[in-house]
Every structure is written in structure tokens, then in C-alpha cells.
Amino acid sequence: MASAIPPQSHVPGPNTKVIHHGENFAPDSGCVMPPLFQTSTFVHGNQAGFDYTRSGNPNFRILESVLASLEGCKYSTVFGSGVSAITAVVSSLKAGDLVLCEENLYGCTVRLFEQVFSRFGIKTTWVDFTNMNSLADIQEKKPAMIWLESPTNPLLKIIDIKKICDVANEQQIPVVVDNTFATALIQRPLELGATLSLTSTTKYINGHSDALGGSLCTNDPEWNSKMLFAQKSLGLQPSPFDCWLITRGIKTLPLRLERQISSASYLANQLTEHPAVNWVRYPFHPDHPQQKTALKQMKTGGAIITTNVKGDLSKTYQLCKSLKYFTMAESLGGVESLVCHPGSMTHASVPLAIKKRIGIDDSLIRFSVGCEDLSDLTEDLTNALNQVL
Ligand SMILES: *Cc1c(COP(=O)(O)O)cnc(C)c1O
């Protein structure tokens, strides 16, 4: 009979990594879970080297150690939100620099580039990185930075991260990958050649929709210093309590994701067969235009499904509202299922012409599949589709 205990290997698995962290900074107390260090300042000259929470706090360090371990990298820096993490990266650029951006980025990332950073002289060019002509753009335009997201929000486009990084690295152009939809459990951008892996920890990492956070992971000590500098000098730091919550939330990330992914994969198939559905986008589906790339760089297809239904704006909106267990709300990645109408919600601020070009129309719906019982989610979806459309 086989032994119940698997053989020990040197590298702990993801479940172990998220549960155990390096230090809790209060060893004398004997506490098993790290305490909340709710303090703005520290005694000058203390052993741990903390001085003021804007530039570091034990709760930041604990979360950073878990995130770096999960990403398999040297450094992680935490921020107050995903948007703060984006701001930190862009603050390292200077007026006149060009950022070559994937054209289907998260709506608030687009808004930051178009409405905020542009006023400080940061230029952006939007390209379709699934089109191999974009490789020539890298060579011709010589950008200061490349900004990718994969899978993209909300169309779940899959960008070949390694292919882009190979070309960029030859010219020493840093590549940022927003890894929020996949998380390090599904995809490791740094191993594919990216300089920075960015995550909104508000989503899957925390998983309980009760805190905001962001993180940047890298193996480059220079970039790590730049991120620590941005954290303190721009005031982009998180609160110790949010870090404490996210450190607790991440402990169940692999467990949560396992269920969410298996439910999403099942629901994606169900949706494909429903007569009220035009098309379904799910990274591991055979009809996904970049399925091959998805299979190559992702461990699983994730837990987000995007679909286009046979209904106009009002019918599509009604469908979102009539769901019982999928709450209509911004955000994703929590234990509760959510439904979003990107055209009027997450991507409302994206100019109409861009929305049209990239395929965000009134009939588009994005589902974030949660941890509820699959039978309840299936029934909820089927009922709503049957009734409304
Ligand atoms: C939510 C999100 C962000 C922004 O993160 P916040 O924590 O909300 O500031 C950035 N990128 C992607 C892909 C997101 O989904």
C-alpha cells in the first residue's frame, strides 16, 4: 500500500507557501498568527530597522515574504491598491517617455495613462499584442516600457508573454505584466522574462472583498529599490490592517482557486451550449483564439468567463440584475460570484471608439465565478438566461 505521506522535496508547495511566512516579528509572544502592527512610527534605532509606516511596517514585510515566495522571486513590494502599484511603476518614468501598452487593459489603467500620466508628459501607444506586428513596433518605437495584461480584462485575450519579453529584453526595455486575473498560482510572468509582475491583491489574493491592495514582484534589485522609493515618497503604502487581512486571505488562495477554476470551466461549457449566448470566451476553451498560448503559459484557464449574449443593452443589463448568486458589482476574484457589465461599469471611462475597436459592446458580460455550490450557480445562470433572453 502506498504511504499516505508524500516524499519530502526541498521546495514547499503553494499551499504550504501561503500558510507559512518567514517572520511574525513578535516571537517572544508565542503567537502563531502574526499580530497587527497598528502603529505609524517606531522607536529610533530599533533592531528590525523600521522607522515610519509609510516606508515599511512588519505587516508589509510579512505579506511581501508570502507574495515573493508564491511568485518564486526575490522581491515584492506592497501598495495600497493595484492602482497605487501602477502609479509606483509609472512614477519611475520621466516626461517624454513612451509606454507601449496592450490596447485591452483594465479600464482604470487606461484612465490613468490617458487622463493623468499624459499630463506629466508620459506618452502611450496602444497596440494589439496578439498581433505579431507588435514585435516590429517594439523595435521601431523604442518605448521606455512595455505594459501587458494577460488574460486581459474583460475580453480574456491571451498575450504571448515570453515572445514579447524576448524581443524587449534584447533591447533592455522593461516589461510590466499585470497578472491580477491569473495570479502567480496560474502564471509566472517573471519566469517568462518580465521585469515586473503587478497584481491587484484586492482580487484573488485577498479573496474576500474586504480590503484593497497591490503588489509588485521582481528579481531586479534596482527595480526593487525604485518600488520601495515610490512606496514611501509618493505615499502609496497600504495600511497595516489591510496587509494583515490579505495575509489571512491568501492562506486559502490555492483552495479557493481550485474550486473556482473547476466551476468556471464547467460553467463556460454550459454557457456555450445555451441558445441565448452568442459566444463564450474562456482561456482553455478550444474556440479561444489564443488557446495555444494559454495552454503554454498558464497552468489552468482561471475563473473568469466573458460572454456575449443575444440581447440589447436593456436585456443584458436585466440579465445581470436578475441573477441571484452572481451579484452585479465591480471587482472579481472573491469567494462570492460576481457579474459585471463592462460597457457601463469597469470600462465605462474607456472612449467609445476604443471600446468598439477592441470588442466591448452592450451585450458583453463578465462573470467572476466564486466558491458557492456549483449546482446553485448553474441553476442561477440557466434560469436567468431562460427568463430574460
Ligand atoms: C482591479 C484591477 C486593478 C486595480 O486594482 P485596485 O486594487 O482596484 O486598485 C488593476 N488591474 C487589474 C487587471 C484589475 O482587475
The ligand as an ORCA input file, in Angstrom:
! r2SCAN-3c Opt
* xyz 0 1
  C      -8.735     45.680    -10.156
  C      -7.617     45.697    -11.101
  C      -6.607     46.652    -10.993
  C      -6.629     47.769     -9.971
  O      -6.556     47.299     -8.689
  P      -7.229     48.081     -7.419
  O      -6.794     47.242     -6.290
  O      -8.697     48.084     -7.657
  O      -6.667     49.452     -7.405
  C      -5.559     46.595    -11.895
  N      -5.524     45.660    -12.855
  C      -6.479     44.733    -12.996
  C      -6.373     43.715    -14.081
  C      -7.575     44.719    -12.136
  O      -8.536     43.798    -12.291
*
